[in-house]
Amino acid sequence: MEWKTRRLASASVAVAAATALVAGCASGDGGSTSGASGDTLTLWTHNAGNSAELDVVKKIISDFNSSQDTYKVKLQAFPQNDYNSSVVAAASARKLPCLLDVDGPNVANWAWGGYLAPIDVADSEVPLSDQLPSTVGRYQNKVYGFGFYDVALTHFARKSVLKEHGIRIPTLEKPWTRAEFDAALAKLKESGKFDYPLEMGTGGSGEWWSYAYSPQLQSFGGDLMDRNGYEAASGTLDSEKSVEWATWFRSLVSKGYISKKSGADPNKDFLAGKSAIQWDGSWNAAKNADKLGDDLAIIPPVDFGNGPKIGGASWQWAMSSSCSNKEGAQAWLKFSRQTKYFVDYAKATGTLPATDTAAQQIDGYEPGGKFNDLVEFARKFAEVRPVTPAYPYVSTEFEKAAKDILAGADPKDALGRAAKDIDTNLKTNNYYAG
């Protein structure tokens, strides 16, 4: 599973484009139509290019449609690259479907923009309280979405390589410190056995940059913005601690520890032995275990001084505000919240099940299982990205700054520019009030 989500398109997308993008969605009906077989509700998903996850969606739809004759859900799948822009365009044309999925960090933006309606799934088989907190999408104390899974960042390494170079294998209870991590990279570099001792996925784009690197920024003591009211980035994104992170981040390139732009398949390079340690996601855990067996080390994030951190929140299901049959839409949402579907999603996608009950039914993710630490990383170390409608813009500016820093820009100047641009955006949009 590749963790690359696309930024929201501008809300000014032409209505003509929206008409083309939403072809097949009933005109002006809020994604719901009536017929002899009951009310039909349209469901959109980003999984057109992901057959494994799409098959689970199809199964839930089929089971729901067969379970009753009041409602019928109809699927429309989009390629992930086109999905967010399709939703924004459809919202401009007032042609959103009743049901849609949304990437967790975008829930606040879509709720603020009027795309989503709060949902009530209180009497479902699986209570929301049973889920990993990062898998429930909230904005202004209302629930707008929920996910069946999350993913977790981790370091992968070969135990044999770490032992050969006298490097301690960290544990959940005792992660590497910054000093240990830096010393380990120096040893691995000095060995001359690797193209780069560390693989960080710097050839990625889009949301990967905020997802992968802002947790390290937060572990240093910085952040993307001030979370007390979400009204400023200046003083936080360009703070002393944030600049300290950026200086360290740049040093990884200058010391030859990482590539300024990694290859097209960083995990393949890691498995080929081109790097000793990889900063990657749980989606590659099973593949790496198949290749490396018991030699695979699944390592927690480094504690850079303010505790280990990873990003939280993945794709979630939601209901549009324009849906003309919210009762039917919520009936589907409630029906989908069965433990067996949480299990199906995790098995199909190699992701982390959102509940302990589901985890106990998946080989390797049960307590004591070889992948259970990943679930614990998500539970103990995950920090959701800023819960503000400004987040898509914040993420874009952070990506620009981080890329500039790796390319040699002054860390303080790059973060300062990003912070000022974010502050301008906040002010222009009246701090996303309402």
N, C-alpha and C positions, 0 to 999 in steps of 0.2 A: 504494500500500500504506500503510495507516494503522498507525502504531506505537503501539498502545494495547493492552496486555495487562492482564488482570484479576487482582486479588490472589486468593490462595488463600482459600477459605471455611474456616470453623472446622471442625476435625475432628469436632466434636460434631454435625454435621448429622444429622438424624433418619434412621434406617434406612428409615422409610416413604418419605421423599423419595428416598432412594437407590434404592429398588426401582423407583420411577417413572422415575428418570433412566436407569437401566441396562436398561430394557425392551429385549428383543431380544438381550441378552447371555446366553449359556447359564448357567444357575444352578449356582453352586458348581464350575465346571469350569476356572476360571482362564483363561477366554477360549479354550479349546480343546476341540473335540469330535471324535469319531471316526465315520467313516461309510464307505460303500462306495467313495467317491471319494478316501479318504484323510483325514488329520487336518485339520480346519478350525480356523483361528486367526482370532480377531476382532481387528480393527485400528480404533483410534479416532483421529480427527483433529479439529482445531479449525476446519477449512476449509469448513464447510457453506455459509458465505456468500461464499466466495472461489472462484469457479468456475475461474479460471485455475490456481491452485495445486492445487485438488482434481482437476482433469483429469490433472495429472502423477501424483498419487498413484494415481489409477485406472489409469493406463497401467502403472505399475510393478507394481501388483497383477495386472493382466491378463497382463502378460508373465511374471511369476513363476508364476502358476497354469498358464500354457500350457507353461512350460519343463520341468515335471516333474509326476508324478501322486502324489507322496507327501504333499504339503501343499496346502491351499487357504486363501487369505487372504480374509476377508470384511470389507468396509468398513462402518463406521458413522461418519457425520460429524455434528458438533455445531456450532452457531453459536459463534463465539469468545467472545461474552459469557457463555455458559453453560458453557464447556468446563472451566475449572479447578474450578468447584464440582461439576460432574458427576464429575470424577475423584476428588475428595476424598470425595464421597458414596459412590461405588462402592468406594473403598478401605475405608470404614467398614463396608460390607456385604460385603466380601470378594468383590466381583464385578468386579474390574478385568479388562480384556481382556489378551490376551498382548502386543499391540503398541500403542503410543500415542505421540503426540508431546507434547513438553514445552517450554515456553519456557525458554531457556538459564539465566536467572537463578534459576529454580525447581528446577533439577536437584538441588542440594544439599539443599533442603528435602524433595523427594520421595524422594530416596535415604535420607536420615536418617529420614523417616517410614515407611520400609519399603515404599514403593510400587514402587520400581524395583530391578532386579537388575543387577549388572555385566554388560557384554557383551564378547564376544570376536569381533572382526571382522578379526583379524590377517591372514587369507589372502584378503582381498577384493581386487578389481581395483585399487581406490584405497587406498593405505596412509593411515592416520590422520596420519602424519608429513607428508603432502603437503598437508594442509588448513591453512587459517588457524587459528591456535591458538584463537581465540574461538569456533570452530564445533565444538569437541570438549568435551563436558560431563564433567568429572572431579570426583570427590569422594573425599577420603581416598585419593588415589593410585590410584583405580580409574576406569575409563571406564564411564559410565552412558548416554551418548548422543552422537549426532553430528548435525550439520546439513549440508544441501546448500548453504547460502548464509548470508551475513550482510548487514547493512546498515551504512551509515556516515553519520554526521552531517557536514554541510557547510554552509557559507554559500553561498547563491546570490545573485548580483547581476548587473546589466547592466554590461558593461565601459564602455559609453558614458557611463553615469551616473557611475561612479567617475572616469573621465578628465575629465569635465566639471567635477567638483568637486576636481580635483587630488589624488585619493586613489590611492595605490599599489595595484596589483593584486597580492596576495600569491601566492607560489608554495609548492610542497611543501617546497622547501629553505629558504624564508624567509617564514614566516607573519607575520601582523600581530602586533605586540606589543600589550600592553594600552594603552600610550600612543597608539599609532597608531590603534587601534580606537576609543578614546574620542574622539580628535580627529576621526576620520572621521564619527562619529555627530553630533558637534557641528556640523560643516560641513553635513551633510545636513539636520539640524534647522533650522539657520539659513536654509537655502535656501527653506524654506516650501513646497516642492514635494510633500511627502509627508504623509499622515495621521500616519504614524510612520516615522522613518528605518529602524527595525529591527523585523522580525517574528520573534517568539520562540515562537509557538504557545502562549501562556499560556491559551488557552481549552481546551486539552487536559486530560485527566484520567488518573488511574491511573498506569501504569508510565512514561508519557511524561515525567513530572516527574523521576524519578530518571534515566531514560535521557538526557534532554536537558540537564539542568542540573547533575547531580553531576559530569560530566566537567569543567565549568567550575570547580566547587568544587575538584576535584583539581588543576586547572592552577594555581589560586591557592596550592596547598600544603596544602589541607585534605582531608578524606575523610569518608565516611559513618560509619566506625568504625575502630578500630585493627585492622589486618589481621594483626597479630602475635598469633595465637591467637583472634581474633574474640571477645574476652571483654569489650569495653567500647567505648562510643561517647563517653563523657565524656572530655574531654581531646583529642578528635580532631574530632568533629562540631561542638563548641563552642569549638574552639581559636581562637587569634588569627587565623590564616590563613583559617579557615572563616568567622569573623565578618567579615573583610575582604571575602570573596566576597559574603556576604549583604548587606553594606552597599552594595557596588557593584550587586548585583542589584536592590535596592530603588531605587537612584538612577536606574536605567533608566526607572522609572515616574515618579519625582519630576521628572526632567528632560524628560519627554515624549518619550523615545526609543522606548518600547514601550507598548503597551496593557496595562493591568492584566489584561484578559481579552480575548484576540483573538477574531476572528470564527470562524464555523463552518468556513470553508475558507481557512486562512492562505495556502496556495499560490496559490489563485485570486486573493486580494488582491494578492499579490506580482506575479503576472503582469499584473494590471490596473494596476500602477504605484502602488498605494497605499503600498507600502513600497519602500525602496531595497535593503535587504539582508534576506535571510531565513535563519534558522537552521532547517534542515530536514534531511530524510533523502534518501539516494540513491534511494529509491523514486520520487521526483519528477524525477530527473535527465533521463530521456528525454523526458518531457512538456515540461519547461522548454526543453530543447534544440530540440524540435519547434517551439515557439512563438518562441523568441528567436534560434535559430540560432547563428552565431558570436559574437553579442553576449553570450551567456551566460558568466558567469564562475563556475567551480566552485572555491570558495575553502577552504583548509584551516582547521581550528579555530584560534582565537586562542591565542597563547602568553601566558598571564597571569603567567608567572614560573617555572613548573615544567614547561614543555613543553606542546605542544598535546595535548589529550585528547579522545577520543570514547568512547562506550559500546561494548561488544562483547557478542556472543552473541545469537542469535535462536532460532527454533524448531528443535528437534532430535528425532530418533527414538530411542525407548528400548523396553525390554522390562520388563514388570511382574514383580515378585518372586513373584506368585502364579500366574504362567503355568505350566500343567501340561505344556507342550510347549516347553521352552526351546530344544531343538535345532531345532525347526521355526521358532520365532521368529527365532533367529539366522541360520537359512538365508535368511529373507526379508531381514533386515538386510544380510547379506553380498551377496545378489543385487542389492539396490538400490544398492550402492556401485560403480556403473559410471559412467565419465566421461560417457556420453551422458545420464544422468539428472541429473548435476550441471549439465550444459548446459541440459537441458529446464527445470529449476527456475528457473534464472537468466533464461532467455528469457521464461518465462511470467509471472514475478513482477516483473521489473525490479530484481532484487536482485543482490548481488555474488556471483559464483561462488566456492565455497569452495576451489577449487584453481586453480593457475596453468594447468594443462592445459586445464581447462574455460574459463578466461578467454580463452585464445588462440583459442577457437572461437566467441566471441560478439562480434559487431561492436561496436566501441567500447570493449570491455573488454580487448582485447589490448594488449600493451606498445606505448605510443605512441598508443593510442586515446583518443578524447575523454573517456571515462569512466574511464580507467585510474587516474587520480589517486585516485578513490574507493576502488579496491582497495588502493592504497598507504596511504591514510588508515587503512583497517582493519588493514593489516599493521603500520604504524609507530606509530599513535596510539591504537589501541583498548585499553581497560582494562576487563576484565570487572568486573561489579558484585560486591560481596563474596561470596566462595564460602563461604557459611555457611547452615545451615538457618534462621537467623534473618532471612534477607534479606527475605522478604515483609513482615515486620513493620517492619524497618528502612526499607524503601521507603515504606510507608504513613506512617510518622512523618516522613520527610523531605518527602513531599508536603504534609502538613499544615503543617509549619514553613515551607516555601517559599511556600505560598499565603498564610500569615499575614504573612510578611515583605513580599510584594508589596502586601498590603492595609494595611500601615503598622505592623505589630508591630515592636517593638525587635528587631533581628537577634540580639543576644547572648541575650536572654531566650528568643526562639523556638527557637533552636538548643539552648540549655541545657535547655529543657523536653523537646525531642525526645531529646536525649542521655540524660537521666535516665530517660525512659520506656523507651528501648531497653535501658538497663542493667537496669532492673527486669524486663523481659521475659527477658533473658538469664539473670538470676539465678533467676527463677521456673522456667525450663526447664533448670536445672542446666547452663547454658552449652551446651546442645544436645550434651552428651557422648554418646558411643556411636554 
